[in-house]
C-alpha cells in the first residue's frame, strides 16, 4: 500500500497529497491468493486419474478460498467464477420456468 506524504503547497487552503511507492512492491507481482489451492487440485487430479469425484475436498477448499476475495482478484478462481455465473443463470432460468407453470 502506498504511503501518502504531504507536500508544501503555496495555497494554504488546498492540501496536495502525493504517494511514494517502494520499488519492490511495484516491481513484484502479487501472489495469487488461491494459487496454493489450485496446485492442490492439480496434484489431486493427477494422483486420481483426473476423477473429480475423488477430489471434492480440495475443490471445496478452492471454492471457499475464491469466495473470500472479490471477483477478479484471483486468476486461479476465474473458472470457478464462470461456473458460479453459469449456475446462477441456470437457477434464474429454471425459477422462471417454475413460476410460468404455476
N, C-alpha and C positions, 0 to 999 in steps of 0.2 A: 504494500500500500504506500502510495507516495506521501511524503511528509510536507505539509504546507509550511511555507516560510513567508513572512510579511516583508514587503519592500517599502521603503520610504516613498511617499507619494507627495508631489508638490501641492496637491489639492487635499487638504486635511479631511474633507467630508467624504472622500472616496477611498475605500480600502482596496488595495490590489494584492491578490494572493497569487503566488507562483508555487509550482510544485517541483521538487527535486527528486529525481529517481536514482536509486542505487543502480549502477550499471549491471550488476549481477542479476537483479530482478528483471531488467528489461531484456537482457541477452538470453536468459534461460527460459525456455518454455515451461509452463506449469505442468506438473504431472497430472494425468487424468485421474480423478478421484476414484474411479471404479475399475481401473486397469487391473488391479490385483484379482478382483472377482472375474473379470473377463479371462484372465490367464487360467484361473481355476476351472472355468468352464471348458476351455480348450484341453486342459490336461485330463479332465474327467471324460470328455467325449472321446479323446484318443484312447484312453485306457479301457473304454467300454464300447469299442467298435461303433462309435457315433450313435448310440441308442440314447436319445434324450431322456427317456423314462428313467434311466439309471442315474441321471444327473439332476434330478428335480431339486435336490437340496442346494446345489451350487447355483442353479438357475434362480431359485427363490432368493438367495443371498444377493445375486446380481440385481434382481428387481427391487429388493429392499435398498440397495445402495443407490440405484438410479432414482428412486422415489425421494431420497434425501436432498437431491440437488435440483436446481431449476433446469427445465428442459433446455438442451443445447450446451450445458456445462460440460458434459462428458461425451466424447466421440464414441466411447465404448457403449454408451447407452442408446445410441441412435436407432439401432434395430429394435430395442425394447420399447422405445418411444413410438416408433412406427407401429409396432404390434399393438400398443395401447390405443393409438388413434384408430386402428382398424377395428379393434374390439368395441370401442365407443361408437363408431359408425354403425357397426352391426347391431349393437344394443339399441341405438336410436331407431334404426330402420325396423327392427323386429317389434319394438314397443309401438311404433306407428301402425304396424300391421295388426297387432292385437287390438288397438283402440278402434281401428276401422271395422274389425269383425264384430265388435260388441254393439 
